[in-house]
Amino acid sequence: MTADQFRRLALALPGVTERAHMDHPDFRVGGKIFATLGYPEAGWGMLKLTAQQQRQFLQADPEMFVPAKGAWGKQGCTTVCLKRAKKTTLSPAMIAAWRNHAPDELVGDVEG
């Protein structure tokens, strides 16, 4: 998966806007960041999952999903190796991160 494919996947979700935070593109819903690109470096993305969701996705593909370093990772922030990512695996994780931050009125609009 490329960075542009990650971006398109995020922006396809309802209510998502792209901004920048700490020199990285980020994706927000309801003003809250749920995903970023270029973290921890080029070729990676990050999803703000819960710790339980993180464990689930790490089990599914431990080479694609890696906990972020430090306290953020312990809370569920999960880095995504774009080179290993496939849409069928990343899409449910992206939707989960989006759902964690989306306003209730948007959540019912997306399956997954």
Buried (B, 14 or more C-beta within 10 A) or exposed (E): BEBEEBBEBBEEBBBBEEEEEEEBBBBBBBEBBBBBBBBEEEBBBBBBBBBEBBBBBBEEBEEBBBBBEEEBBEBBBBBBBBEBBEEEBBBBBBBBBBBBBBEEEBBEEBEE
